[in-house]
Amino acid sequence: MKNRPLAMTYLRLAYLAGDHKAGVVFAIRYGDAHPQELAAADLQAAHFRRQMAPGGSWPRP
């Protein structure tokens, strides 16, 4: 994905959904990311999660 912040967000979202491999991929690809980039990806992933599961129920794999 050419959009680095969005790619980071989707990997964080996958990790929140229970995909443990997404955490490894995130660390490999974006281990050198600036703390502000990491915080932005976390905030956006949390926002997407709230949109996808407004009642708080989140499917576990």
N, C-alpha and C positions, 0 to 999 in steps of 0.2 A: 504494500500500500504506500502510495507516494505521500500521503498526508500523515506525517509522523505523529502529531498529537492525537489524531483520530485513531491511528493504529494502536497507540499506547492505551487509549481509552477502551477500545474493544478487547484488548488482552486483559486489562484490569477487570472488565465486566465478565469475561469468561472465567477468570479466577474467582470472582465473587460468586459465580454460578456453580462453582465446585470443580472446575477443570484445573487440576493441579499442574498439568503440563503447561498451561498458560503462564504460570508463575516462572517456570524455568525459561521459557521462551522470552518472556519479558526481561528477565535478568540478563540473558545472553545478548539480546538485541539493544536493550536500552539501559544497561548497567552504567553507562557513562552519562546518563541524562542529568540535567541540572535539577536541583531540588524543586525549583518553581515549575518545571515541566512535569515532574512526578506529581506534585500537588494538584496541578491543573487536570492531569489525567484521572487522578483519584476523584476529584470533584465532579468531573463530567461523567465518570462511570457511576458514581452514586446517583447523579441526576437521571441517567438512563435507567438505572435499576428502579428508582422510584416511579418512573413513567411506566415501566414494564410490569411492576408489581405494586400498584398503589395501596393495596390492603396490607402489605407487608409479607404476604406469603411468597416464598421464593422456591421454585422447584429444585430439589436436590437430585443429582444424577444417580 
